[in-house]
Amino acid sequence: MITNTYLSIEKDPVEHTPYMRKQFSTIPGLWIGGNMHWISNGHEKIISSELISIHVKEESIHSKVRLFQVYVRNHSPVEKNMKLVFMSRHHEVATEHLSFVSPLERVIFHLSGEKMFLVNGKSEEGAIQQTVQPLWNIPTEQIWADQTKGILKYQPMGKGAAASIFTLDLTVPAQTSRKGTAWVVQGTEKNLLLHLNDTILKKHTSISK
């Protein structure tokens, strides 16, 4: 039984986030109009052709949890439909690394020895696509089954040099901002990771509404 596990917006006294970053990274991006835009600096991006600006806020809300809140501002006079994209991977490539989509829990797991990472996210629309792709597919169009429609190529599992990708639908009215959220949970027990995942959804009303 899992007890006494709480999340707070305050940082945990034991800060493990720098250590987590050295082991595991998450890069956000935005798909819009058939084109993919990665936020390579991890903080902000302006897509002038679409009149879109993006700001990423990363924080540690628990010693085992990194939270990414992505704010998208539509500066144009018309509503725009887009997808937030989150790519996650181990920094070091090893043959024993296993990444897979868990359809039952509707999350993605990355395994490295005894360490486990759970990846998940949420937007107001709630629609989500999940896949695992070889690393060499990431900078190409090979992650898409149909890039013009923003449909990911589905692959449930990958070993070694692989990354997980998931998308969140986002509809942003004219002159308005919307937010999507992703998180990474680290641990050694699957039940604890799933418990923390559920706790994030319950505690953060801005995510679960």
Secondary structure, DSSP 8 states (H G I E B T S, - for coil): ---S----SS--SS--HHHHHHHEEEEEEEEETTEEEE-TTSSEEEEGGGTEEEEEEEEEEETTEEEEEEEEEE-SSS-EEEEEEEEEEESS--TT-EEEEETTTTEEEEEETTEEEEEEEEESS--EEEEEEEGGGTTSGGGEEETTTTEE----EEESSEEEEEEEEEEE-TTEEEEEEEEEEEES-HHHHHHHHHHHHHH-HHHH-
